[in-house]
Amino acid sequence: MDLHFKSAAEIARLIRERKISAVETLEHFLARVETYNSCLNAIIWLDAARARARARAADEALAKGEIWGPLHGVPMTVKESYNVAGSPTTWGDPKHKNNITETSALAVQRLERAGVVLLGKTNVPLLLADHQSYNAIYGATNNPWDLSHTPGGSSGGSAAALAAGLTGIEAGSDIGGSIRIPAHFCGVFGLKPTWGVVAPKGQALPGSYAYSDMSVVGPLGRGADDLELALDAMAGPDEIDGIAWKVDLPACGAASLRDFRIAVKLRDPNCEVETEYADKLQALADALARGGARVKEAEPKLDTARLHELYILLLRAATSARTPDEDIERWRKAAEAVRPGTEAYLERMVRGSTLPHRDWLRLNNERHGLRGAFAAFFEDHDILLCPVGVSAAFAHDHTSERWQRKITVNGKPFPSTDHLFWAGYSSLVYLPSTVGPAGTIGSRLPVGYQAIAASGRDKTAIALSRFIEKDIVGFVSPPGFD
């Protein structure tokens, strides 16, 4: 496999063994950015001079026998929403176009301590609030598998850059599938960590200090090993909470697929899933069973319609602080203009964005009851295997409001926000999940699986992805980016 499609773990090994230098590696990736980024618009800020200085320092350190960390010399980009000293952090909002930050996000600092060579930042949607990645500052990012399609959002630039071989590893964020959907749409790996495991300090707009409910930061890569290397680097509280507690994620002791108890849930009466996609996931489940895993159809005993309703309400409550008042007022008027019950997402979005705190407390209490149901379920299962969204990537659609857009699933139109159903399945209750490639469907668009694990069992989810990658299916590069 060409250098640009290798995993970050493999690139780091090659550099440590001095089979290639950090400078040579960086120049290789910069050349690919020069060649391919114009058609993708995935990387929207580049600092080649800074990266070159860092790569030279990495080689000089290695010559002295010094290894900075497990990602020594690996070229990296990060999602635009992360502060990187000297770069703009806008979240796609023209109001913040001149927000040049002086310090880097805590996760960026930790990844640099692990050895990465940061070369740039990748595109996002406005306020990270879409499953497409476009904004008035940087324009739209295209999916390398089909340029007429979205790479997903809000970490769409992250996934597109990885899939096309423009970067070695990435860091994104996720509250509504923003790591998982792009990984699924672009055929790469992603991890949504257990909520609270990675302090998101510095992945924020100016003046934002409180950490959001459900929102996490985590890695994307071209291999499962990359997820664990980056998680180990990123994990931990900030300097305030770190006085009192540390992260100690349990290792996964599985030696093979035979050590996994896998529950499979591929469909739900409350959310249509593309049949060809569900069939691809069923084929993966069958392959896992042939590999020795104990696989059966099972799911937590709960009302999934209510789970989804609760998720949308708390999701929109969590994002309401950064939502402009005029947007909420526009949604409220739109909701009043439709017949009650006909636009469920819109109505829940308005209600969640304006929840009285007393109502939020009651919903939060209900959410914690669901956490108990999931905890009981994971006493008998290691993984819940399910879809990431409802379909493969869809064509760009930047018209109208997000809640008005439709996608086609099994020949019928459905709201594009239906992708949130499977995103919320683990987000609402703070659980970790990995996404990895499951193959391609339709006109050769990639699709992924979601492997949800118990709270704090991030490395169990990563371990399953590692076995799937090794024994069944892993990263495949998109055509035209050789």
C-alpha positions as CSV (number, residue, x, y, z in Angstrom):
1,M,0.0,0.0,0.0
2,D,1.2,3.5,-0.9
3,L,2.5,5.6,2.0
4,H,-0.4,8.0,1.8
5,F,-3.0,5.2,2.4
6,K,-1.1,3.5,5.2
7,S,-2.4,3.9,8.8
8,A,-0.8,6.4,11.1
9,A,0.5,3.5,13.2
10,E,2.4,2.1,10.2
11,I,3.7,5.5,9.1
12,A,5.0,6.1,12.6
13,R,6.7,2.7,12.6
14,L,8.4,3.5,9.2
15,I,9.7,6.8,10.6
16,R,10.9,5.2,13.9
17,E,12.8,2.5,11.9
18,R,14.2,5.3,9.7
19,K,12.9,3.7,6.5
20,I,11.6,7.2,5.7
21,S,12.2,10.5,7.4
22,A,9.6,12.8,8.9
23,V,10.5,15.5,6.4
24,E,10.1,13.1,3.4
25,T,6.8,11.9,4.8
26,L,5.5,15.5,5.2
27,E,6.6,16.5,1.7
28,H,4.8,13.5,0.3
29,F,1.6,14.5,2.0
30,L,2.0,18.2,1.1
31,A,2.4,17.2,-2.6
32,R,-0.8,15.2,-2.4
33,V,-2.6,18.2,-0.9
34,E,-1.3,20.3,-3.8
35,T,-2.6,17.8,-6.3
36,Y,-5.9,16.7,-4.9
37,N,-7.3,19.2,-2.4
38,S,-8.6,21.6,-5.1
39,C,-11.2,19.1,-6.1
40,L,-12.1,18.1,-2.6
41,N,-11.8,21.4,-0.6
42,A,-11.1,19.2,2.5
43,I,-8.1,21.1,3.9
44,I,-9.1,24.8,4.3
45,W,-6.0,26.1,6.3
46,L,-2.5,25.0,5.7
47,D,0.8,26.0,7.4
48,A,3.5,24.2,5.5
49,A,6.3,26.3,7.0
50,R,5.3,25.4,10.5
51,A,4.9,21.8,9.6
52,R,8.3,21.6,7.8
53,A,10.0,23.1,10.9
54,R,8.3,20.5,13.1
55,A,9.2,17.6,10.8
56,R,12.9,18.7,10.7
57,A,12.8,18.8,14.5
58,A,11.3,15.3,14.6
59,D,14.1,13.9,12.4
60,E,16.8,15.7,14.6
61,A,15.3,14.3,17.7
62,L,15.2,10.8,16.2
63,A,18.9,11.1,15.2
64,K,19.6,11.6,18.9
65,G,17.6,8.6,19.9
66,E,14.7,10.6,21.1
67,I,11.1,9.5,20.3
68,W,8.5,12.1,21.1
69,G,5.7,9.5,21.3
70,P,3.8,6.8,19.4
71,L,2.9,9.2,16.5
72,H,6.4,10.6,16.1
73,G,6.6,12.4,12.7
74,V,3.1,11.5,11.5
75,P,1.5,14.3,9.4
76,M,-1.9,15.4,10.9
77,T,-4.8,17.7,10.2
78,V,-7.5,18.6,12.7
79,K,-11.1,19.8,12.4
80,E,-11.4,23.6,11.9
81,S,-13.3,23.8,15.2
82,Y,-10.2,23.1,17.2
83,N,-8.1,26.0,18.3
84,V,-4.6,25.8,16.8
85,A,-2.3,28.7,17.7
86,G,-2.0,31.1,14.9
87,S,-5.0,29.7,12.9
88,P,-8.5,31.0,12.5
89,T,-11.2,29.1,14.4
90,T,-14.5,30.0,12.9
91,W,-16.8,27.0,13.0
92,G,-17.8,28.2,9.5
93,D,-19.4,31.4,10.8
94,P,-18.4,34.6,9.1
95,K,-18.8,36.4,12.4
96,H,-15.7,34.6,13.6
97,K,-13.6,34.9,10.4
98,N,-10.9,36.9,12.1
99,N,-10.8,34.8,15.3
100,I,-7.1,33.9,15.2
101,T,-6.4,31.9,18.4
102,E,-3.2,32.3,20.5
103,T,-3.3,28.9,22.0
104,S,-4.1,25.4,20.8
105,A,-6.8,23.1,22.1
106,L,-5.8,20.7,24.9
107,A,-6.3,17.7,22.6
108,V,-4.1,19.3,19.9
109,Q,-1.4,19.9,22.5
110,R,-1.6,16.3,23.7
111,L,-1.4,15.0,20.1
112,E,1.6,17.1,19.4
113,R,3.2,15.7,22.6
114,A,2.5,12.2,21.1
115,G,4.6,13.3,18.1
116,V,2.3,14.5,15.3
117,V,3.3,17.1,12.7
118,L,0.4,19.4,12.4
119,L,0.0,20.7,8.8
120,G,-3.5,22.2,8.6
121,K,-7.2,22.2,9.4
122,T,-10.2,20.7,7.7
123,N,-13.7,22.0,6.7
124,V,-16.9,22.0,8.7
125,P,-20.5,23.1,8.3
126,L,-21.8,26.3,9.9
127,L,-21.7,25.9,13.7
128,L,-21.0,22.2,13.1
129,A,-24.8,21.7,12.6
130,D,-25.2,19.6,9.5
131,H,-24.4,16.2,8.0
132,Q,-22.8,18.1,5.1
133,S,-19.7,20.3,5.3
134,Y,-20.1,23.7,3.7
135,N,-20.1,27.3,4.9
136,A,-19.9,30.8,3.7
137,I,-16.2,31.2,4.5
138,Y,-14.6,28.1,2.9
139,G,-17.3,26.7,0.6
140,A,-18.3,23.0,0.3
141,T,-16.2,19.8,0.8
142,N,-16.7,16.9,-1.6
143,N,-16.7,13.2,-1.0
144,P,-13.7,11.6,-2.7
145,W,-15.8,8.6,-3.7
146,D,-18.2,10.8,-5.6
147,L,-17.5,14.5,-5.8
148,S,-21.2,15.2,-6.3
149,H,-21.9,13.8,-2.9
150,T,-21.3,15.1,0.7
151,P,-18.5,13.6,2.8
152,G,-20.8,14.0,5.8
153,G,-20.6,16.4,8.7
154,S,-19.6,18.0,10.8
155,S,-16.1,16.3,10.5
156,G,-16.6,16.0,6.8
157,G,-13.3,17.7,5.8
158,S,-11.6,15.3,8.3
159,A,-12.9,12.1,6.7
160,A,-12.5,13.3,3.1
161,A,-8.8,14.2,3.7
162,L,-8.2,10.9,5.3
163,A,-9.9,8.8,2.6
164,A,-8.1,10.7,-0.2
165,G,-4.7,10.3,1.5
166,L,-4.0,13.9,2.2
167,T,-3.3,13.5,5.9
168,G,-2.0,10.8,8.2
169,I,-4.6,11.0,11.0
170,E,-7.4,13.4,12.1
171,A,-9.3,14.7,15.1
172,G,-13.0,15.6,15.0
173,S,-15.9,16.1,17.3
174,D,-19.3,14.4,17.7
175,I,-22.6,15.1,19.3
176,G,-25.0,14.1,16.4
177,G,-22.8,11.6,14.5
178,S,-20.2,14.2,13.5
179,I,-17.3,11.8,13.6
180,R,-19.3,8.7,12.8
181,I,-21.4,9.8,9.8
182,P,-18.3,11.2,7.9
183,A,-16.3,8.0,8.6
184,H,-19.3,6.0,7.3
185,F,-19.7,8.2,4.2
186,C,-16.0,8.2,3.3
187,G,-15.0,4.6,4.3
188,V,-12.6,5.4,7.2
189,F,-12.5,4.7,10.9
190,G,-13.8,6.9,13.7
191,L,-14.2,6.8,17.4
192,K,-16.9,8.6,19.5
193,P,-15.4,8.2,23.0
194,T,-17.3,7.8,26.2
195,W,-18.6,11.2,27.1
196,G,-16.1,13.0,29.4
197,V,-13.1,10.7,28.6
198,V,-11.4,13.4,26.5
199,A,-11.5,17.0,27.8
200,P,-12.7,19.2,24.9
201,K,-11.0,22.3,26.1
202,G,-10.2,24.6,23.2
203,Q,-12.6,23.0,20.7
204,A,-14.8,26.0,21.2
205,L,-16.0,29.3,19.9
206,P,-14.7,32.5,21.6
207,G,-16.1,32.9,25.1
208,S,-17.2,29.3,25.4
209,Y,-15.9,27.7,28.6
210,A,-18.5,25.1,29.7
211,Y,-18.3,21.6,28.1
212,S,-21.5,20.6,26.3
213,D,-23.8,17.8,27.2
214,M,-23.2,14.7,25.0
215,S,-20.5,16.4,22.8
216,V,-17.2,14.6,22.6
217,V,-13.9,15.0,20.7
218,G,-12.2,12.0,19.2
219,P,-10.0,10.6,16.4
220,L,-10.5,9.4,12.9
221,G,-8.0,7.3,11.0
222,R,-7.4,4.7,8.2
223,G,-6.9,1.9,10.8
224,A,-8.3,0.8,14.1
225,D,-4.8,1.0,15.7
226,D,-4.8,4.7,14.9
227,L,-8.0,5.2,17.0
228,E,-6.3,3.7,20.1
229,L,-3.0,5.5,19.7
230,A,-4.9,8.8,19.3
231,L,-7.3,8.1,22.1
232,D,-4.4,7.3,24.5
233,A,-2.9,10.6,23.6
234,M,-6.0,12.7,23.8
235,A,-7.7,11.1,26.9
236,G,-7.8,12.7,30.3
237,P,-9.4,15.6,32.2
238,D,-8.3,19.2,31.8
239,E,-5.9,20.8,34.3
240,I,-8.7,21.8,36.7
241,D,-10.4,18.3,37.0
242,G,-7.0,16.6,36.6
243,I,-6.1,17.6,40.2
244,A,-8.6,15.0,41.4
245,W,-9.1,12.3,38.8
246,K,-7.4,10.5,36.0
247,V,-8.6,8.3,33.1
248,D,-7.9,4.6,33.2
249,L,-9.8,3.0,30.4
250,P,-10.0,-0.8,30.8
251,A,-8.1,-2.8,28.2
252,C,-9.9,-5.4,26.0
253,G,-8.6,-8.8,26.8
254,A,-10.1,-10.4,23.6
255,A,-7.5,-12.6,21.8
256,S,-9.7,-13.2,18.8
257,L,-13.2,-12.8,17.5
258,R,-14.2,-15.9,19.6
259,D,-14.0,-13.8,22.7
260,F,-16.7,-11.4,21.6
261,R,-20.4,-11.5,22.4
262,I,-22.0,-9.4,19.7
263,A,-25.6,-8.2,19.7
264,V,-26.9,-7.2,16.2
265,K,-29.7,-4.6,15.6
266,L,-29.9,-3.6,12.0
267,R,-33.4,-2.2,11.7
268,D,-36.0,-0.4,13.8
269,P,-39.7,0.3,13.2
270,N,-39.1,3.9,13.9
271,C,-36.4,4.5,11.3
272,E,-36.1,3.2,7.7
273,V,-32.7,1.9,6.7
274,E,-31.6,1.3,3.1
275,T,-32.1,-2.4,2.4
276,E,-28.8,-2.8,0.6
277,Y,-27.0,-1.2,3.5
278,A,-28.7,-3.4,6.1
279,D,-27.8,-6.4,4.0
280,K,-24.2,-5.4,3.9
281,L,-24.2,-5.2,7.7
282,Q,-25.9,-8.5,7.9
283,A,-23.1,-10.0,5.7
284,L,-20.6,-8.5,8.2
285,A,-22.5,-10.0,11.1
286,D,-22.4,-13.4,9.3
287,A,-18.7,-13.1,8.8
288,L,-18.2,-12.3,12.5
289,A,-20.1,-15.5,13.4
290,R,-18.0,-17.5,11.0
291,G,-15.0,-16.1,12.6
292,G,-16.1,-17.5,15.9
293,A,-17.8,-14.5,17.6
294,R,-21.1,-15.3,19.5
295,V,-23.5,-13.3,17.4
296,K,-27.3,-12.9,17.9
297,E,-30.0,-10.4,17.3
298,A,-30.6,-8.5,20.5
299,E,-31.2,-5.0,21.8
300,P,-31.8,-3.2,25.1
301,K,-35.3,-3.4,26.3
302,L,-36.5,0.2,25.8
303,D,-38.8,2.3,23.7
304,T,-36.7,3.5,20.8
305,A,-39.2,6.0,19.7
306,R,-39.0,7.7,23.0
307,L,-35.2,7.3,23.1
308,H,-35.0,9.2,19.8
309,E,-37.4,11.9,21.0
310,L,-35.5,12.4,24.2
311,Y,-32.2,12.6,22.2
312,I,-33.4,15.3,19.8
313,L,-34.8,17.4,22.7
314,L,-31.5,17.1,24.7
315,L,-29.4,17.5,21.6
316,R,-31.1,20.8,20.7
317,A,-30.9,21.9,24.3
318,A,-27.2,21.2,24.3
319,T,-26.6,23.2,21.0
320,S,-29.0,26.0,21.9
321,A,-26.4,28.2,23.6
322,R,-24.5,28.6,20.3
323,T,-27.6,28.9,18.1
324,P,-28.5,32.6,17.2
325,D,-31.8,33.8,18.6
326,E,-33.0,34.7,15.1
327,D,-32.6,31.1,14.0
328,I,-34.7,29.8,16.9
329,E,-37.3,32.4,16.2
330,R,-37.4,31.4,12.6
331,W,-37.8,27.7,13.5
332,R,-40.6,28.6,16.0
333,K,-42.6,30.5,13.3
334,A,-42.1,27.6,10.9
335,A,-43.3,25.1,13.5
336,E,-46.4,27.3,14.1
337,A,-47.2,27.3,10.4
338,V,-47.4,23.5,10.0
339,R,-50.1,21.1,11.3
340,P,-49.0,19.7,14.7
341,G,-47.4,16.3,14.5
342,T,-46.4,16.6,10.8
343,E,-42.9,17.9,11.3
344,A,-41.6,16.0,14.4
345,Y,-38.0,17.0,14.0
346,L,-38.8,20.7,13.7
347,E,-41.2,20.6,16.6
348,R,-38.6,18.8,18.8
349,M,-35.8,21.2,17.7
350,V,-37.9,24.2,18.7
351,R,-38.9,22.7,22.0
352,G,-35.4,21.5,22.8
353,S,-33.8,24.8,22.0
354,T,-36.2,26.6,24.4
355,L,-36.5,24.1,27.2
356,P,-37.0,25.5,30.7
357,H,-34.3,24.2,33.0
358,R,-36.9,22.3,35.2
359,D,-38.0,20.4,32.1
360,W,-34.4,19.7,31.2
361,L,-33.8,18.2,34.6
362,R,-36.7,15.8,34.2
363,L,-35.6,14.7,30.8
364,N,-32.1,14.3,32.0
365,N,-33.4,12.1,34.8
366,E,-35.2,10.0,32.2
367,R,-32.0,9.7,30.2
368,H,-30.1,8.3,33.2
369,G,-32.8,5.7,33.6
370,L,-31.9,4.6,30.0
371,R,-28.3,4.5,30.9
372,G,-29.2,1.9,33.4
373,A,-31.0,-0.1,30.8
374,F,-27.9,-0.1,28.5
375,A,-25.6,-1.0,31.4
376,A,-27.8,-4.0,32.2
377,F,-27.7,-5.0,28.5
378,F,-23.9,-4.9,28.3
379,E,-23.6,-7.3,31.2
380,D,-24.5,-10.0,28.7
381,H,-23.0,-8.4,25.5
382,D,-19.7,-6.8,24.6
383,I,-20.8,-5.0,21.5
384,L,-24.1,-3.8,20.0
385,L,-23.6,-3.8,16.2
386,C,-25.9,-1.4,14.3
387,P,-26.1,1.1,11.4
388,V,-24.3,4.4,11.5
389,G,-27.1,6.2,9.5
390,V,-29.9,5.3,7.2
391,S,-28.0,5.2,3.9
392,A,-24.7,5.8,2.1
393,A,-23.6,9.4,1.3
394,F,-26.2,11.5,-0.4
395,A,-25.8,14.2,-3.1
396,H,-25.0,17.8,-2.0
397,D,-28.2,19.7,-1.1
398,H,-27.5,23.2,0.2
399,T,-31.1,24.5,-0.4
400,S,-33.7,25.4,2.2
401,E,-33.5,24.6,5.9
402,R,-31.9,21.3,7.1
403,W,-35.2,20.0,8.5
404,Q,-36.8,20.5,5.1
405,R,-34.3,18.5,3.1
406,K,-35.1,15.0,1.9
407,I,-33.0,11.9,1.0
408,T,-34.1,8.8,-0.8
409,V,-34.2,5.6,1.2
410,N,-35.6,2.4,-0.5
411,G,-37.0,4.6,-3.2
412,K,-39.0,6.9,-0.9
413,P,-38.2,10.4,0.4
414,F,-37.3,10.7,4.1
415,P,-36.0,13.6,6.2
416,S,-32.2,13.9,6.0
417,T,-32.3,14.3,9.8
418,D,-33.2,10.6,10.0
419,H,-29.5,9.9,10.2
420,L,-29.7,11.2,13.7
421,F,-31.7,8.2,14.9
422,W,-28.6,5.9,14.9
423,A,-26.3,8.7,16.0
424,G,-28.5,9.2,19.1
425,Y,-28.6,5.6,20.0
426,S,-25.2,5.9,21.8
427,S,-24.9,9.6,22.1
428,L,-27.9,10.1,24.4
429,V,-26.5,7.7,27.0
430,Y,-22.8,8.7,26.6
431,L,-21.6,5.4,25.2
432,P,-18.5,4.9,23.1
433,S,-18.7,3.6,19.6
434,T,-16.4,3.0,16.7
435,V,-17.2,3.2,13.0
436,G,-15.2,1.2,10.4
437,P,-15.6,0.3,6.8
438,A,-18.1,-2.5,5.9
439,G,-17.7,-2.3,2.1
440,T,-19.5,-0.5,-0.7
441,I,-23.0,-0.5,-2.0
442,G,-25.0,1.0,-4.9
443,S,-22.8,3.0,-7.3
444,R,-19.8,2.0,-5.2
445,L,-20.3,4.3,-2.2
446,P,-18.7,3.1,1.1
447,V,-20.8,2.3,4.2
448,G,-19.7,1.5,7.7
449,Y,-20.8,-0.3,10.8
450,Q,-21.3,1.2,14.3
451,A,-19.9,-0.9,17.2
452,I,-21.3,0.4,20.5
453,A,-19.7,-0.7,23.8
454,A,-20.5,-0.2,27.4
455,S,-19.6,3.0,29.2
456,G,-15.8,3.3,29.5
457,R,-15.2,0.3,27.2
458,D,-13.9,2.3,24.4
459,K,-11.0,-0.1,23.8
460,T,-13.5,-3.0,23.5
461,A,-15.1,-1.2,20.6
462,I,-11.7,-0.4,19.1
463,A,-10.6,-4.1,19.5
464,L,-13.6,-5.4,17.6
465,S,-12.8,-2.9,14.8
466,R,-9.2,-4.1,14.8
467,F,-10.3,-7.8,14.3
468,I,-12.8,-6.8,11.6
469,E,-10.1,-4.9,9.8
470,K,-7.6,-7.8,10.1
471,D,-10.0,-10.7,9.3
472,I,-12.9,-9.3,7.3
473,V,-12.8,-5.8,5.8
474,G,-10.7,-2.7,6.2
475,F,-9.8,0.6,4.6
476,V,-10.1,0.7,0.8
477,S,-8.9,3.8,-1.1
478,P,-11.4,5.7,-3.3
479,P,-10.8,5.5,-7.1
480,G,-8.9,8.3,-8.7
481,F,-6.7,9.3,-5.8
482,D,-3.8,6.9,-6.4
